[in-house]
Amino acid sequence: MNKSPLRLSLLALLVGAASQVGAYELYADDDTHLNANLEAVFGFFHSQENYAPSGRLEEGSSSWREGYAKYGISADQGLGGVGTAYGAFSLLSSGSWGDGDAAGFSDGSERTTKIEDAYAGWRSGNLFEALGEDGVDVSFGRQNITVGDGFLIQGDALNLGKGVADGEFNRGGAYYLAARKNFDKTAVLRLGGKEGWRSDLMWLESDNRAQAKTEMYVATLEHVAEAGTVGLTYIDTTDVDEQYASPFQLERDGMKTYSVRAAGNAGVENLFLSGEYATQDKQDTEFNEDAGNEDAWYLEAGWTFSDVAWTPSASYRYSRFSEGYDTLFYGFSRGYGTWFQGEVAGNYAGPFNSNSRIQQVSFKVSPLENLNFGAMYFNFDTIDRDLGNTDGHEIDLYAEWGATENLMIMPVIGIYEPKKSAEEGGTQLGNNDRNVYTQLVFATMF
């Protein structure tokens, strides 16, 4: 398995945005806040077809369950006019049950409890007025990191189970939900406020064996305005653990990634535009003596019909990922389809954002403040079919229902039809029939 998908938790975006529920306050005064935090997610999953990436499964179907609970404390302390200290600590318990996922990355026997959050930091408040409020933010420890909209980095969220490499890469289950998403070691300096010029300087180290424990330096430069954000990103991946690295991941050692990105409405109400171009200078290895350069890019445009009942919105995206492009730490950011393109293809069948051209059309309506319905169509077109054929189509239908202030319910139906079976160079085992995939996820935060 030389390339792997990764999945970022639904909870951070969907529950956090929809419910706007805060933590439980244990203590508070003018300068001190101490909170207890709990987030819990549980899902039921069924796929009529199985897929080949793990090499473990046979033709047939899979039914499984995933869940996790993250629990801990967070705090901040005013420092008398010289900023604010903050930090968090949490444990996370996760598991998978049943058959394991439809790609075979988990087998349903995974269970574990480990530390998830363990970080501390300092924000400057108004100490440096020229940089804006909290214009300097320094933090260290185990925490989640996002760059842009997750096209390159959205946490360390690849959660394989015991289904591959005799469990060598097991992180404790919940492959789809991706409970664990924090980088193990970080040092982060953020400069600039919420508007104008700002920058991030970061050192990140993964403890994820499926990511070959990649270490990297990241620098960003952004300009944030009401009309949108324009940004540059530089990533220098300086080390991988050869014990766990695939031949493909060995090319990360010394790889440099450069990207330019933009997102916003360009000053036009109801318009959404987004795009990013990334190029990678990869290092030669004994397995590939001519690694060369790879690239990936996308362009997206959307419109919200704000004067129409149910506020419908529609968007189109075209993305292209070259044959040897390294997806790094991409993840779920703006909702379904970013950056897991297709609930079946993006998680189990592939192409996993490599060696492919992908077209996506999305439509969404909001009949109630706490209820969204959405539909997405994906067309997958393989660039080099000698490396495998992931051509196909997928339609996903979903709902996001804030049933109570603390409970989010999210059903999904995916209809995926590959052009080729695994025996013909694709990934669907035994046939290229239409697969009907269903999932139901419950998420809560206190």
C-alpha positions as CSV (number, residue, x, y, z in Angstrom):
1,M,0.0,0.0,0.0
2,N,2.0,3.0,-1.2
3,K,-0.7,5.7,-1.0
4,S,-3.4,6.0,1.6
5,P,-6.5,8.1,2.2
6,L,-7.1,9.9,5.4
7,R,-10.2,11.1,7.1
8,L,-10.7,14.1,9.4
9,S,-13.4,14.0,12.1
10,L,-16.9,15.3,11.1
11,L,-17.4,16.7,14.5
12,A,-15.0,19.6,14.4
13,L,-16.9,21.2,11.5
14,L,-20.4,19.9,11.5
15,V,-21.2,19.9,15.2
16,G,-19.1,22.9,16.1
17,A,-20.6,25.0,13.3
18,A,-24.2,23.8,13.5
19,S,-24.7,23.7,17.3
20,Q,-22.4,26.4,18.5
21,V,-22.2,24.6,21.8
22,G,-19.4,25.6,24.1
23,A,-17.6,23.6,26.8
24,Y,-18.9,23.1,30.3
25,E,-17.6,25.9,32.5
26,L,-15.9,24.6,35.6
27,Y,-14.6,28.0,36.8
28,A,-14.5,31.5,35.5
29,D,-13.6,35.0,36.6
30,D,-12.3,38.1,34.7
31,D,-8.9,36.6,34.0
32,T,-9.3,32.8,34.4
33,H,-11.4,30.2,32.6
34,L,-11.4,26.4,33.2
35,N,-13.6,24.2,31.0
36,A,-14.5,20.6,30.8
37,N,-14.8,19.3,27.2
38,L,-16.6,16.3,25.7
39,E,-17.1,15.2,22.1
40,A,-18.5,11.9,21.2
41,V,-19.3,10.4,17.7
42,F,-20.8,7.1,16.7
43,G,-21.6,5.8,13.3
44,F,-23.2,2.8,11.5
45,F,-21.9,1.9,8.0
46,H,-22.8,-0.6,5.3
47,S,-21.3,-1.1,1.8
48,Q,-22.7,-3.6,-0.7
49,E,-19.3,-4.0,-2.2
50,N,-15.7,-4.4,-0.9
51,Y,-12.5,-2.8,-2.2
52,A,-8.9,-3.9,-2.8
53,P,-6.6,-1.2,-1.2
54,S,-5.7,-3.3,1.9
55,G,-5.3,-6.6,0.0
56,R,-7.3,-8.3,2.8
57,L,-10.9,-8.5,1.6
58,E,-12.7,-10.6,-0.9
59,E,-15.8,-10.0,-3.0
60,G,-18.8,-9.2,-0.9
61,S,-20.2,-6.6,1.5
62,S,-19.2,-5.0,4.8
63,S,-21.2,-3.8,7.8
64,W,-19.4,-2.1,10.6
65,R,-19.6,0.5,13.4
66,E,-17.2,3.1,14.6
67,G,-17.1,5.5,17.5
68,Y,-15.0,7.6,19.8
69,A,-15.2,9.9,22.8
70,K,-12.8,12.7,23.5
71,Y,-12.8,14.1,27.1
72,G,-10.6,16.6,28.9
73,I,-10.1,20.1,30.1
74,S,-9.0,23.4,28.6
75,A,-8.0,26.6,30.3
76,D,-6.8,30.2,29.7
77,Q,-5.3,32.7,32.1
78,G,-4.9,36.4,31.7
79,L,-1.4,37.7,32.5
80,G,-2.1,41.2,33.6
81,G,-1.8,43.1,30.4
82,V,0.9,40.9,28.8
83,G,-1.3,38.5,27.0
84,T,-3.0,35.3,27.8
85,A,-1.7,31.8,28.5
86,Y,-3.8,28.8,27.3
87,G,-3.7,25.1,27.0
88,A,-5.6,21.8,26.9
89,F,-5.3,18.2,27.8
90,S,-7.6,15.4,26.8
91,L,-7.9,11.6,26.4
92,L,-9.5,9.9,23.5
93,S,-11.1,6.4,23.5
94,S,-12.0,4.9,20.1
95,G,-13.1,1.6,18.5
96,S,-14.4,-0.3,15.5
97,W,-16.9,-3.2,15.5
98,G,-18.3,-5.6,13.0
99,D,-16.6,-6.4,9.7
100,G,-14.3,-3.4,9.5
101,D,-14.4,-0.8,6.7
102,A,-15.1,-1.6,3.1
103,A,-11.4,-1.2,2.1
104,G,-10.2,-3.5,4.8
105,F,-8.0,-1.0,6.6
106,S,-9.8,-2.0,9.9
107,D,-11.1,-5.4,10.9
108,G,-13.6,-4.4,13.6
109,S,-11.4,-5.5,16.6
110,E,-9.7,-2.2,17.2
111,R,-10.0,-0.5,20.6
112,T,-7.7,1.9,22.4
113,T,-7.4,5.0,24.8
114,K,-4.6,7.5,24.3
115,I,-3.7,11.1,24.9
116,E,-5.1,13.4,22.2
117,D,-4.7,17.1,23.2
118,A,-1.6,18.1,25.2
119,Y,-0.6,21.6,24.3
120,A,0.1,25.1,25.8
121,G,0.5,28.5,24.3
122,W,0.5,32.3,24.7
123,R,-1.4,35.0,22.9
124,S,-0.2,38.6,23.0
125,G,-3.6,40.4,23.3
126,N,-3.0,44.1,22.5
127,L,0.7,44.0,23.5
128,F,1.8,44.5,19.9
129,E,-0.8,46.9,18.4
130,A,0.8,47.0,15.0
131,L,0.2,43.3,14.6
132,G,-3.4,43.5,15.7
133,E,-5.2,41.7,18.6
134,D,-3.4,38.5,19.5
135,G,-1.0,39.4,16.7
136,V,1.6,37.0,18.3
137,D,0.5,33.4,19.2
138,V,3.0,30.8,20.2
139,S,2.1,27.2,21.0
140,F,3.8,23.9,21.6
141,G,2.7,20.3,22.1
142,R,0.2,17.8,20.7
143,Q,-2.4,19.7,18.7
144,N,-4.4,19.9,15.4
145,I,-3.0,22.0,12.6
146,T,-4.7,23.3,9.5
147,V,-3.3,25.1,6.5
148,G,-5.7,26.8,4.1
149,D,-8.8,24.7,3.5
150,G,-7.0,21.4,4.1
151,F,-5.8,20.8,0.5
152,L,-2.3,20.1,1.9
153,I,-2.6,19.8,5.7
154,Q,-5.7,19.2,7.9
155,G,-4.4,17.4,10.9
156,D,-2.7,14.0,11.2
157,A,-5.9,12.1,10.6
158,L,-5.0,8.9,8.8
159,N,-6.5,6.3,11.2
160,L,-5.7,2.8,9.9
161,G,-6.6,-0.3,11.9
162,K,-5.4,-3.9,12.1
163,G,-6.4,-4.7,8.6
164,V,-3.0,-4.0,7.0
165,A,0.6,-5.0,7.9
166,D,-0.5,-7.3,10.7
167,G,-1.7,-4.3,12.7
168,E,1.6,-2.4,12.5
169,F,-0.2,0.8,11.6
170,N,-3.2,0.4,14.0
171,R,-4.3,3.7,15.7
172,G,-7.3,2.2,17.5
173,G,-10.1,2.1,15.1
174,A,-12.7,4.6,13.8
175,Y,-11.1,4.7,10.3
176,Y,-13.9,6.8,8.7
177,L,-14.5,9.1,11.7
178,A,-10.7,9.5,12.1
179,A,-10.9,10.2,15.8
180,R,-7.2,11.0,16.2
181,K,-6.1,14.0,14.2
182,N,-3.4,15.8,16.2
183,F,0.2,16.0,15.3
184,D,2.3,14.5,18.1
185,K,4.9,17.3,18.4
186,T,4.4,20.9,17.2
187,A,6.0,24.3,17.6
188,V,3.9,27.1,16.1
189,L,4.4,30.8,15.7
190,R,1.5,32.8,14.3
191,L,2.0,36.5,13.4
192,G,-0.7,38.9,12.5
193,G,-4.3,39.4,13.4
194,K,-7.6,38.5,11.7
195,E,-7.2,40.9,8.8
196,G,-4.4,42.1,6.6
197,W,-1.0,40.4,6.3
198,R,-0.4,37.4,8.5
199,S,2.0,34.4,8.7
200,D,2.5,31.1,10.3
201,L,5.9,29.4,11.0
202,M,5.6,25.8,12.2
203,W,7.5,22.6,12.9
204,L,5.3,19.5,12.9
205,E,6.2,15.9,13.6
206,S,3.8,13.0,13.2
207,D,3.8,9.8,15.3
208,N,1.5,8.1,12.8
209,R,3.3,5.0,11.4
210,A,1.0,5.1,8.3
211,Q,2.4,8.5,7.6
212,A,5.9,7.2,8.1
213,K,6.2,9.5,11.1
214,T,6.8,12.4,8.7
215,E,8.6,15.5,10.1
216,M,8.2,18.9,8.3
217,Y,8.6,22.6,8.5
218,V,5.8,24.8,7.2
219,A,5.6,28.5,6.4
220,T,2.6,30.5,5.2
221,L,2.1,34.1,4.1
222,E,-1.5,35.3,3.7
223,H,-3.4,38.5,3.1
224,V,-6.9,38.4,4.7
225,A,-9.6,40.9,3.5
226,E,-13.3,41.1,3.3
227,A,-13.3,40.0,-0.3
228,G,-11.2,37.0,0.4
229,T,-7.8,35.5,1.4
230,V,-4.8,35.0,-0.8
231,G,-2.0,32.8,0.6
232,L,1.4,31.2,-0.1
233,T,2.5,27.9,1.6
234,Y,5.9,26.3,1.8
235,I,6.4,22.8,3.2
236,D,9.8,21.2,3.7
237,T,9.4,17.5,4.7
238,T,12.7,16.8,6.3
239,D,12.5,13.3,7.6
240,V,10.5,10.0,7.5
241,D,10.9,6.8,9.5
242,E,12.3,4.3,6.9
243,Q,11.1,1.4,9.0
244,Y,7.4,2.3,8.2
245,A,7.8,4.2,5.0
246,S,6.5,2.8,1.7
247,P,8.7,3.3,-1.4
248,F,6.4,6.1,-2.3
249,Q,6.8,7.8,1.1
250,L,10.6,7.6,1.0
251,E,10.4,10.3,-1.6
252,R,9.2,12.7,1.1
253,D,12.6,12.8,2.8
254,G,13.8,16.2,1.6
255,M,10.7,16.9,-0.6
256,K,9.6,20.5,-0.9
257,T,6.1,21.6,-1.6
258,Y,5.1,25.1,-2.8
259,S,1.5,26.4,-3.2
260,V,-0.5,29.5,-4.0
261,R,-4.2,29.7,-3.0
262,A,-7.1,32.0,-2.8
263,A,-10.7,31.9,-1.5
264,G,-13.5,34.4,-1.1
265,N,-16.3,36.2,-2.9
266,A,-14.2,38.8,-4.7
267,G,-16.5,41.5,-3.4
268,V,-19.6,39.9,-4.9
269,E,-22.3,38.9,-2.4
270,N,-23.5,35.2,-2.8
271,L,-20.4,34.3,-4.9
272,F,-17.8,31.8,-3.7
273,L,-14.5,31.3,-5.5
274,S,-11.6,29.0,-4.4
275,G,-8.5,27.6,-5.9
276,E,-5.0,26.3,-5.1
277,Y,-2.0,25.2,-7.1
278,A,0.7,23.0,-5.4
279,T,4.0,21.8,-6.9
280,Q,6.3,19.3,-5.3
281,D,10.1,18.8,-5.8
282,K,10.5,15.1,-4.9
283,Q,13.7,13.4,-4.0
284,D,15.1,10.4,-5.9
285,T,15.3,7.1,-4.1
286,E,16.6,3.6,-4.9
287,F,13.0,2.7,-5.9
288,N,12.6,5.7,-8.1
289,E,15.7,7.3,-9.5
290,D,13.8,9.9,-11.4
291,A,11.2,11.2,-8.9
292,G,11.0,14.7,-10.5
293,N,8.2,17.2,-9.9
294,E,4.6,16.5,-9.3
295,D,1.6,18.9,-9.0
296,A,-2.0,19.3,-8.1
297,W,-4.6,22.0,-8.5
298,Y,-8.2,22.9,-8.3
299,L,-10.6,25.7,-9.2
300,E,-14.1,26.0,-7.7
301,A,-17.0,28.4,-8.1
302,G,-20.3,28.5,-6.2
303,W,-23.4,30.7,-5.8
304,T,-25.9,31.0,-3.0
305,F,-29.4,32.0,-3.9
306,S,-30.0,34.0,-0.8
307,D,-33.4,35.5,-1.9
308,V,-34.9,32.0,-2.7
309,A,-36.7,29.8,-0.2
310,W,-34.5,27.4,1.6
311,T,-31.4,29.4,0.5
312,P,-30.1,26.9,-2.1
313,S,-26.5,26.9,-3.1
314,A,-24.7,25.2,-6.0
315,S,-21.0,24.8,-6.9
316,Y,-18.7,23.2,-9.5
317,R,-15.1,22.1,-8.9
318,Y,-12.4,20.7,-11.2
319,S,-9.3,19.2,-9.6
320,R,-6.3,17.5,-11.1
321,F,-3.6,15.4,-9.3
322,S,-0.6,14.2,-11.2
323,E,0.5,10.6,-11.3
324,G,3.0,10.7,-8.4
325,Y,1.5,13.6,-6.4
326,D,1.9,13.1,-2.6
327,T,-1.3,14.1,-0.9
328,L,0.5,14.7,2.4
329,F,-2.0,15.4,5.2
330,Y,-5.1,16.5,3.4
331,G,-8.5,16.4,5.2
332,F,-12.1,17.2,5.8
333,S,-12.5,21.0,6.1
334,R,-15.4,22.9,4.4
335,G,-17.9,20.0,4.4
336,Y,-18.6,16.8,2.5
337,G,-16.4,16.6,-0.6
338,T,-13.4,18.5,0.8
339,W,-11.1,16.8,0.5
340,F,-12.7,13.4,0.5
341,Q,-14.1,13.5,-3.0
342,G,-16.9,10.9,-2.9
343,E,-17.9,9.1,0.3
344,V,-17.1,5.7,-1.4
345,A,-14.3,6.8,-3.7
346,G,-12.7,9.2,-1.2
347,N,-12.6,6.7,1.6
348,Y,-12.5,3.1,0.2
349,A,-12.2,2.8,-3.6
350,G,-9.9,5.6,-4.6
351,P,-8.4,7.5,-6.4
352,F,-7.5,9.2,-3.0
353,N,-6.5,12.5,-4.8
354,S,-3.7,11.1,-6.9
355,N,-3.3,10.2,-10.6
356,S,-6.7,11.6,-11.4
357,R,-8.9,14.3,-12.8
358,I,-12.1,14.9,-10.8
359,Q,-15.2,16.9,-11.5
360,Q,-17.6,17.7,-8.7
361,V,-21.1,19.3,-8.8
362,S,-22.7,20.1,-5.5
363,F,-26.1,21.4,-4.4
364,K,-27.4,22.2,-0.9
365,V,-30.6,23.6,0.6
366,S,-31.5,24.6,4.2
367,P,-35.2,24.3,4.9
368,L,-34.6,25.0,8.6
369,E,-31.9,26.7,10.5
370,N,-30.9,23.3,12.0
371,L,-31.4,21.2,8.9
372,N,-29.5,20.9,5.6
373,F,-29.9,18.6,2.6
374,G,-27.2,18.1,0.1
375,A,-26.4,16.2,-3.1
376,M,-23.0,15.8,-4.8
377,Y,-22.0,14.3,-8.2
378,F,-18.4,13.2,-8.9
379,N,-16.8,12.0,-12.1
380,F,-13.4,10.3,-11.7
381,D,-11.0,10.1,-14.7
382,T,-7.6,8.4,-14.3
383,I,-4.6,10.0,-15.9
384,D,-2.2,7.0,-16.2
385,R,-4.2,3.7,-16.3
386,D,-1.1,1.7,-16.2
387,L,-0.9,2.6,-12.5
388,G,-4.5,1.4,-12.0
389,N,-7.9,2.5,-13.2
390,T,-10.2,4.4,-10.8
391,D,-12.5,5.8,-13.4
392,G,-16.1,6.0,-12.2
393,H,-19.1,8.0,-11.1
394,E,-20.6,8.7,-7.7
395,I,-23.7,10.4,-6.3
396,D,-23.9,11.2,-2.6
397,L,-27.1,12.4,-0.8
398,Y,-26.8,13.6,2.8
399,A,-28.5,15.5,5.6
400,E,-27.1,17.5,8.5
401,W,-29.7,17.7,11.3
402,G,-29.1,19.5,14.5
403,A,-31.7,17.5,16.4
404,T,-31.0,19.2,19.7
405,E,-28.5,21.9,20.9
406,N,-26.0,19.1,21.6
407,L,-26.8,16.4,19.1
408,M,-26.1,16.3,15.3
409,I,-27.5,13.4,13.1
410,M,-25.9,12.9,9.7
411,P,-27.3,10.2,7.3
412,V,-25.6,9.6,3.9
413,I,-26.4,7.5,0.9
414,G,-23.7,7.0,-1.7
415,I,-24.2,5.4,-5.1
416,Y,-20.9,4.5,-6.7
417,E,-20.3,2.9,-10.0
418,P,-16.7,2.1,-11.1
419,K,-15.8,1.5,-14.8
420,K,-13.5,-1.4,-14.0
421,S,-13.4,-4.2,-11.4
422,A,-10.3,-5.1,-9.4
423,E,-9.6,-7.9,-11.8
424,E,-9.6,-5.4,-14.7
425,G,-7.3,-2.9,-13.0
426,G,-9.9,-1.1,-10.8
427,T,-10.4,-1.6,-7.0
428,Q,-14.0,-3.0,-6.6
429,L,-13.6,-6.7,-5.8
430,G,-15.3,-9.2,-8.1
431,N,-17.4,-6.9,-10.3
432,N,-18.0,-3.4,-11.5
433,D,-21.6,-3.3,-10.3
434,R,-23.3,-0.2,-8.8
435,N,-22.6,0.0,-5.1
436,V,-25.2,1.4,-2.7
437,Y,-23.4,2.7,0.4
438,T,-25.1,3.9,3.6
439,Q,-24.0,5.5,6.8
440,L,-25.6,7.2,9.8
441,V,-23.5,9.2,12.2
442,F,-24.5,10.7,15.5
443,A,-22.2,13.4,17.0
444,T,-22.4,15.4,20.2
445,M,-20.4,18.1,22.0
446,F,-20.7,19.5,25.5
